[in-house]
Structures are given as C-alpha cells and as structure tokens.
C-alpha cells in the first residue's frame, strides 16, 4: 500500500480525514434519502470521526451515521463487536448490526448507522468509503 498524501492524512495520529472519503451526495444516493453532515472531522477514540443525520422513514424519524478512521492495525477489532467477516472489502472486513469495520493496510475504517430502516447499508457505505481511501493513496 502506498503512503497517504499530506492532504489525505490529518492530525497527530495520522488517521485519514473520514469526511473526505464519501460525499454527502454519494451517501444520500446509497441511503436513498438526503444525508446532512453534522460535524467533523472530530478527534474521537484516538481516531477521527465524521457525523451525519438523515430522515430514516421509520417511527424514529431521524437516523445517524458516523464514519470513523484510525491509523494502526490494532484498531481493527471486529470481534469485540461480534461482527461477521466479509470477503472482498479492503484487506479485512466485518459487518453486522449496522456496523462495518474495514482494514486496508494500516488504515482502519468503521461505519456505524443508527437507524431501524437503514442500518443494513453500513456495508455499502464502507465499500464507498474504502474506495475513497484507496483513491486518496
């Protein structure tokens, strides 16, 4: 894997800016509803996170999504969340219950969707985000 460019890498910890990986427009297309960026990138859990909201079409009314990145393979820990392995995404990936984690070299990405009607889209969002990560390499 190539080293990340200076524009793709941020913060002292070197984690990639998750807000640059997938546009709100692309996220809206994946979730089939308008997605609005709320905050980010925020330093969070020794990584960086980008927060979004969207109308989820359920009784809850509004869903939330976080895309978080870390630098270092040790942050890839899907077993702690009980996620099932997924083939063909990054070097390693796992998904379940609205959460998808992907490792690509030293970069770790997590997508979490809190929505009763859209949580299954976390893997699709992670695929789009990891594509953005690879393009930024």
BAGU-405338 format. One record per residue: residue number from 1; x, y, z of N, C-alpha, C in turn; chain. Coordinates in nm, 2 decimals, always signed. Atoms other than C-alpha are relative to their C-alpha. Layout:
<rs>
[NUM,[X,Y,Z],[X,Y,Z],[X,Y,Z],"A"]
...
</rs>
This chain:
<rs>
[1,[+0.08,-0.12,+0.00],[+0.00,+0.00,+0.00],[+0.09,+0.12,+0.00],"A"]
[2,[-0.08,-0.13,+0.00],[+0.13,+0.35,-0.08],[-0.03,+0.08,+0.12],"A"]
[3,[+0.02,-0.09,-0.11],[+0.17,+0.61,+0.18],[-0.10,+0.10,-0.03],"A"]
[4,[+0.11,-0.10,+0.03],[-0.12,+0.86,+0.21],[+0.07,+0.13,-0.02],"A"]
[5,[-0.05,-0.14,+0.03],[-0.07,+1.21,+0.07],[-0.02,+0.09,+0.12],"A"]
[6,[+0.02,-0.09,-0.12],[-0.04,+1.50,+0.31],[-0.14,+0.05,+0.01],"A"]
[7,[+0.14,-0.05,-0.01],[-0.39,+1.62,+0.21],[-0.10,-0.11,+0.05],"A"]
[8,[+0.09,+0.11,-0.04],[-0.54,+1.28,+0.29],[+0.02,-0.03,+0.15],"A"]
[9,[-0.03,+0.03,-0.14],[-0.37,+1.25,+0.63],[-0.01,+0.12,+0.09],"A"]
[10,[+0.02,-0.11,-0.09],[-0.46,+1.46,+0.93],[+0.03,-0.03,+0.14],"A"]
[11,[-0.02,+0.02,-0.14],[-0.39,+1.51,+1.29],[+0.13,-0.07,+0.04],"A"]
[12,[-0.13,+0.06,-0.05],[-0.10,+1.39,+1.50],[+0.00,-0.15,-0.01],"A"]
[13,[+0.00,+0.15,+0.01],[-0.22,+1.03,+1.49],[+0.01,-0.05,-0.14],"A"]
[14,[-0.02,+0.04,+0.13],[-0.21,+1.02,+1.12],[-0.12,-0.07,-0.06],"A"]
[15,[+0.12,+0.06,+0.05],[-0.57,+0.89,+1.07],[-0.05,+0.09,-0.12],"A"]
[16,[+0.05,-0.07,+0.12],[-0.73,+0.98,+0.74],[-0.13,+0.08,+0.04],"A"]
[17,[+0.12,-0.08,-0.03],[-1.00,+1.25,+0.74],[-0.12,-0.07,-0.06],"A"]
[18,[+0.11,+0.07,+0.05],[-1.32,+1.05,+0.72],[-0.11,+0.08,-0.08],"A"]
[19,[+0.10,-0.09,+0.07],[-1.52,+1.35,+0.59],[+0.03,+0.01,-0.15],"A"]
[20,[-0.04,-0.02,+0.14],[-1.33,+1.34,+0.26],[-0.01,-0.13,-0.08],"A"]
[21,[+0.01,+0.13,+0.07],[-1.39,+0.97,+0.18],[-0.12,-0.02,-0.09],"A"]
[22,[+0.12,+0.01,+0.08],[-1.75,+0.99,+0.06],[-0.08,+0.13,+0.01],"A"]
[23,[+0.07,-0.13,-0.01],[-1.95,+1.30,-0.03],[-0.14,-0.02,+0.06],"A"]
[24,[+0.14,+0.01,-0.05],[-2.29,+1.37,+0.14],[-0.09,-0.04,-0.12],"A"]
[25,[+0.08,+0.04,+0.12],[-2.44,+1.34,-0.21],[+0.01,-0.15,-0.03],"A"]
[26,[-0.01,+0.15,+0.02],[-2.30,+0.99,-0.26],[-0.06,-0.08,+0.12],"A"]
[27,[+0.07,+0.06,-0.11],[-2.42,+0.90,+0.09],[-0.15,+0.00,-0.01],"A"]
[28,[+0.14,-0.02,+0.03],[-2.76,+1.03,+0.00],[-0.05,-0.11,-0.10],"A"]
[29,[+0.03,+0.10,+0.10],[-2.76,+0.80,-0.30],[+0.00,-0.14,+0.05],"A"]
[30,[-0.01,+0.14,-0.06],[-2.66,+0.49,-0.10],[-0.12,-0.02,+0.09],"A"]
[31,[+0.11,+0.02,-0.10],[-2.92,+0.55,+0.17],[-0.14,+0.04,-0.06],"A"]
[32,[+0.12,-0.04,+0.07],[-3.18,+0.68,-0.08],[-0.08,+0.10,+0.08],"A"]
[33,[+0.06,-0.11,-0.07],[-3.26,+0.98,+0.14],[+0.11,+0.11,+0.02],"A"]
[34,[-0.10,-0.10,-0.02],[-3.09,+1.32,+0.19],[+0.08,-0.02,+0.13],"A"]
[35,[-0.10,+0.01,-0.11],[-2.78,+1.30,+0.42],[+0.06,+0.13,+0.02],"A"]
[36,[-0.05,-0.13,-0.04],[-2.66,+1.60,+0.61],[+0.12,-0.02,+0.09],"A"]
[37,[-0.12,+0.00,-0.09],[-2.31,+1.64,+0.75],[-0.03,+0.09,+0.12],"A"]
[38,[+0.02,-0.08,-0.12],[-2.34,+1.75,+1.11],[+0.13,+0.05,+0.07],"A"]
[39,[-0.13,-0.04,-0.06],[-1.98,+1.76,+1.24],[+0.11,-0.09,-0.05],"A"]
[40,[-0.12,+0.08,+0.03],[-1.63,+1.65,+1.17],[+0.09,+0.08,-0.10],"A"]
[41,[-0.05,+0.12,-0.08],[-1.37,+1.56,+1.15],[+0.02,+0.04,+0.15],"A"]
[42,[-0.02,-0.01,-0.15],[-1.37,+1.52,+1.53],[+0.09,-0.10,+0.05],"A"]
[43,[-0.09,+0.10,-0.06],[-1.10,+1.36,+1.73],[-0.09,-0.08,+0.09],"A"]
[44,[+0.08,+0.09,-0.08],[-1.26,+1.06,+1.88],[+0.06,-0.14,+0.01],"A"]
[45,[-0.05,+0.13,-0.03],[-1.14,+0.74,+2.04],[+0.14,-0.03,-0.07],"A"]
[46,[-0.13,+0.00,+0.06],[-0.78,+0.81,+1.92],[+0.00,-0.01,-0.15],"A"]
[47,[+0.02,-0.01,+0.15],[-0.91,+0.85,+1.56],[-0.07,+0.12,-0.03],"A"]
[48,[+0.07,-0.12,+0.05],[-1.12,+1.09,+1.36],[-0.14,-0.05,-0.05],"A"]
[49,[+0.14,+0.04,+0.03],[-1.50,+1.08,+1.31],[-0.07,+0.11,-0.08],"A"]
[50,[+0.09,-0.10,+0.07],[-1.75,+1.25,+1.07],[-0.14,-0.05,+0.03],"A"]
[51,[+0.13,+0.03,-0.04],[-2.11,+1.26,+1.18],[-0.10,+0.05,-0.10],"A"]
[52,[+0.10,-0.04,+0.10],[-2.42,+1.27,+0.96],[-0.14,-0.03,+0.06],"A"]
[53,[+0.14,+0.03,-0.03],[-2.80,+1.27,+1.00],[-0.08,-0.01,-0.13],"A"]
[54,[+0.09,+0.02,+0.11],[-3.08,+1.17,+0.77],[-0.14,-0.04,+0.05],"A"]
[55,[+0.14,+0.05,-0.03],[-3.46,+1.10,+0.76],[+0.00,-0.15,-0.03],"A"]
[56,[-0.01,+0.14,+0.02],[-3.49,+0.73,+0.81],[-0.13,-0.07,-0.04],"A"]
[57,[+0.13,+0.05,+0.05],[-3.86,+0.68,+0.72],[-0.07,-0.09,+0.10],"A"]
[58,[+0.06,+0.09,-0.10],[-3.94,+0.49,+1.05],[-0.06,+0.09,+0.10],"A"]
[59,[+0.06,-0.07,-0.11],[-4.12,+0.59,+1.36],[+0.10,+0.09,+0.08],"A"]
[60,[-0.10,-0.08,-0.07],[-3.79,+0.72,+1.50],[+0.01,+0.14,-0.07],"A"]
[61,[-0.01,-0.12,+0.08],[-3.78,+0.98,+1.22],[+0.13,+0.05,-0.05],"A"]
[62,[-0.13,-0.04,+0.04],[-3.41,+1.06,+1.21],[+0.10,-0.11,+0.04],"A"]
[63,[-0.11,+0.10,-0.02],[-3.11,+0.83,+1.17],[+0.13,+0.08,+0.01],"A"]
[64,[-0.13,-0.06,-0.02],[-2.75,+0.90,+1.25],[+0.11,-0.10,-0.06],"A"]
[65,[-0.11,+0.08,+0.05],[-2.43,+0.78,+1.09],[+0.13,+0.06,+0.04],"A"]
[66,[-0.14,-0.04,-0.03],[-2.06,+0.80,+1.19],[+0.09,-0.08,-0.09],"A"]
[67,[-0.11,+0.06,+0.07],[-1.77,+0.73,+0.97],[+0.13,+0.04,+0.08],"A"]
[68,[-0.12,-0.02,-0.08],[-1.45,+0.69,+1.18],[+0.12,-0.07,-0.06],"A"]
[69,[-0.13,+0.05,+0.05],[-1.09,+0.63,+1.08],[+0.10,+0.00,+0.11],"A"]
[70,[-0.12,+0.01,-0.08],[-0.78,+0.52,+1.27],[+0.12,-0.05,-0.08],"A"]
[71,[-0.13,+0.04,+0.06],[-0.42,+0.46,+1.18],[+0.06,-0.10,+0.09],"A"]
[72,[-0.06,+0.11,-0.08],[-0.29,+0.12,+1.30],[-0.09,-0.12,+0.00],"A"]
[73,[+0.08,+0.13,+0.00],[-0.40,-0.24,+1.26],[-0.06,-0.04,+0.13],"A"]
[74,[+0.06,+0.04,-0.13],[-0.46,-0.27,+1.63],[-0.14,+0.05,+0.02],"A"]
[75,[+0.14,-0.06,-0.02],[-0.78,-0.06,+1.59],[-0.10,-0.09,-0.07],"A"]
[76,[+0.09,+0.10,+0.06],[-0.93,-0.34,+1.37],[-0.03,-0.11,+0.10],"A"]
[77,[+0.04,+0.10,-0.10],[-1.12,-0.54,+1.63],[-0.15,-0.03,-0.01],"A"]
[78,[+0.14,+0.03,+0.02],[-1.45,-0.66,+1.49],[-0.05,-0.11,+0.10],"A"]
[79,[+0.05,+0.10,-0.10],[-1.46,-0.95,+1.74],[-0.06,+0.06,+0.12],"A"]
[80,[+0.06,-0.07,-0.12],[-1.53,-0.70,+2.02],[-0.14,+0.04,-0.02],"A"]
[81,[+0.14,-0.04,+0.03],[-1.85,-0.60,+1.84],[-0.08,-0.12,-0.06],"A"]
[82,[+0.08,+0.11,+0.05],[-1.95,-0.95,+1.73],[-0.03,+0.00,-0.15],"A"]
[83,[+0.03,-0.02,+0.14],[-1.92,-0.87,+1.36],[+0.04,-0.13,-0.08],"A"]
[84,[-0.04,+0.12,+0.09],[-1.91,-1.14,+1.08],[+0.09,+0.04,-0.11],"A"]
[85,[-0.09,-0.03,+0.11],[-1.63,-1.15,+0.83],[-0.07,+0.02,-0.13],"A"]
[86,[+0.05,-0.03,+0.13],[-1.69,-1.01,+0.49],[+0.12,-0.01,-0.10],"A"]
[87,[-0.11,+0.01,+0.09],[-1.47,-1.10,+0.19],[-0.01,+0.11,-0.11],"A"]
[88,[-0.01,-0.09,+0.12],[-1.36,-0.87,-0.09],[-0.01,+0.15,+0.03],"A"]
[89,[+0.00,-0.14,-0.03],[-1.35,-0.54,+0.10],[+0.13,+0.03,+0.08],"A"]
[90,[-0.13,-0.03,-0.07],[-1.01,-0.40,+0.19],[+0.08,-0.12,+0.02],"A"]
[91,[-0.07,+0.11,-0.03],[-0.76,-0.63,+0.34],[-0.07,-0.10,+0.10],"A"]
[92,[+0.08,+0.07,-0.09],[-1.00,-0.74,+0.61],[-0.13,+0.08,+0.02],"A"]
[93,[+0.13,-0.08,-0.03],[-1.37,-0.65,+0.68],[-0.09,-0.09,+0.08],"A"]
[94,[+0.10,+0.07,-0.08],[-1.65,-0.75,+0.91],[-0.12,+0.09,+0.01],"A"]
[95,[+0.12,-0.08,+0.00],[-2.01,-0.63,+0.93],[-0.11,-0.07,+0.08],"A"]
[96,[+0.12,+0.05,-0.07],[-2.33,-0.67,+1.13],[-0.07,+0.10,+0.09],"A"]
[97,[+0.07,-0.09,-0.09],[-2.60,-0.48,+1.33],[+0.03,+0.15,-0.03],"A"]
[98,[-0.02,-0.14,+0.03],[-2.54,-0.15,+1.15],[+0.14,+0.05,+0.01],"A"]
[99,[-0.14,-0.04,-0.01],[-2.16,-0.15,+1.19],[+0.08,-0.08,-0.10],"A"]
[100,[-0.09,+0.06,+0.08],[-1.90,-0.23,+0.94],[+0.14,+0.05,+0.03],"A"]
[101,[-0.14,-0.04,-0.02],[-1.52,-0.23,+1.00],[+0.08,-0.06,-0.11],"A"]
[102,[-0.09,+0.04,+0.11],[-1.26,-0.24,+0.73],[+0.14,+0.04,+0.03],"A"]
[103,[-0.14,-0.03,-0.01],[-0.88,-0.26,+0.74],[+0.06,+0.00,-0.14],"A"]
[104,[-0.08,-0.01,+0.13],[-0.67,-0.15,+0.44],[+0.14,+0.04,+0.04],"A"]
[105,[-0.14,-0.03,-0.05],[-0.30,-0.17,+0.53],[-0.01,+0.04,+0.14],"A"]
[106,[+0.00,-0.05,-0.14],[-0.25,+0.04,+0.84],[-0.13,+0.09,+0.03],"A"]
[107,[+0.12,-0.08,-0.02],[-0.58,+0.23,+0.79],[-0.12,-0.08,+0.04],"A"]
[108,[+0.12,+0.07,-0.04],[-0.90,+0.12,+0.97],[-0.11,+0.10,-0.01],"A"]
[109,[+0.12,-0.07,+0.02],[-1.24,+0.24,+0.89],[-0.12,-0.06,+0.07],"A"]
[110,[+0.12,+0.05,-0.06],[-1.57,+0.20,+1.08],[-0.12,+0.09,-0.05],"A"]
[111,[+0.13,-0.07,+0.03],[-1.92,+0.29,+0.96],[-0.10,-0.05,+0.10],"A"]
[112,[+0.11,+0.04,-0.09],[-2.20,+0.29,+1.21],[-0.12,+0.08,-0.04],"A"]
[113,[+0.13,-0.07,+0.04],[-2.56,+0.36,+1.11],[-0.10,-0.04,+0.11],"A"]
[114,[+0.11,+0.02,-0.10],[-2.82,+0.41,+1.38],[-0.13,+0.04,-0.06],"A"]
[115,[+0.13,-0.01,+0.06],[-3.15,+0.36,+1.21],[-0.06,-0.13,-0.02],"A"]
[116,[+0.07,+0.13,+0.02],[-3.41,+0.09,+1.21],[-0.02,-0.04,-0.14],"A"]
[117,[+0.03,+0.03,+0.14],[-3.46,+0.12,+0.84],[+0.12,+0.01,-0.09],"A"]
[118,[-0.12,-0.02,+0.08],[-3.11,+0.20,+0.71],[+0.13,-0.07,+0.05],"A"]
[119,[-0.12,+0.05,-0.06],[-2.87,+0.01,+0.93],[+0.07,-0.10,-0.09],"A"]
[120,[-0.06,+0.10,+0.09],[-2.81,-0.26,+0.66],[+0.09,+0.06,-0.10],"A"]
[121,[-0.08,-0.07,+0.10],[-2.65,+0.00,+0.44],[+0.15,+0.03,+0.05],"A"]
[122,[-0.14,-0.03,-0.05],[-2.33,+0.02,+0.66],[+0.10,-0.06,-0.09],"A"]
[123,[-0.10,+0.07,+0.09],[-2.15,-0.23,+0.43],[+0.01,+0.08,-0.13],"A"]
[124,[-0.01,-0.07,+0.12],[-2.24,-0.03,+0.12],[+0.08,+0.14,+0.02],"A"]
[125,[-0.07,-0.13,-0.03],[-2.12,+0.30,+0.28],[+0.15,-0.03,+0.02],"A"]
[126,[-0.14,+0.04,-0.02],[-1.80,+0.12,+0.39],[+0.07,-0.03,-0.13],"A"]
[127,[-0.06,+0.02,+0.13],[-1.74,+0.00,+0.04],[+0.04,+0.13,-0.07],"A"]
[128,[-0.03,-0.13,+0.06],[-1.77,+0.36,-0.09],[+0.11,+0.07,+0.07],"A"]
[129,[-0.11,-0.07,-0.08],[-1.55,+0.50,+0.19],[+0.14,-0.06,-0.03],"A"]
[130,[-0.13,+0.06,+0.03],[-1.28,+0.24,+0.13],[+0.05,+0.03,-0.14],"A"]
[131,[-0.04,-0.04,+0.14],[-1.28,+0.32,-0.24],[+0.06,+0.14,+0.00],"A"]
[132,[-0.05,-0.14,-0.02],[-1.23,+0.69,-0.14],[+0.14,+0.00,+0.07],"A"]
[133,[-0.13,+0.01,-0.07],[-0.94,+0.58,+0.09],[+0.10,-0.05,-0.10],"A"]
[134,[-0.10,+0.06,+0.10],[-0.77,+0.38,-0.19],[+0.03,+0.11,-0.10],"A"]
[135,[-0.03,-0.11,+0.10],[-0.81,+0.67,-0.44],[+0.08,+0.11,+0.06],"A"]
[136,[-0.08,-0.10,-0.07],[-0.66,+0.91,-0.18],[+0.14,-0.04,+0.03],"A"]
[137,[-0.13,+0.05,-0.03],[-0.35,+0.69,-0.15],[+0.11,+0.06,-0.09],"A"]
</rs>
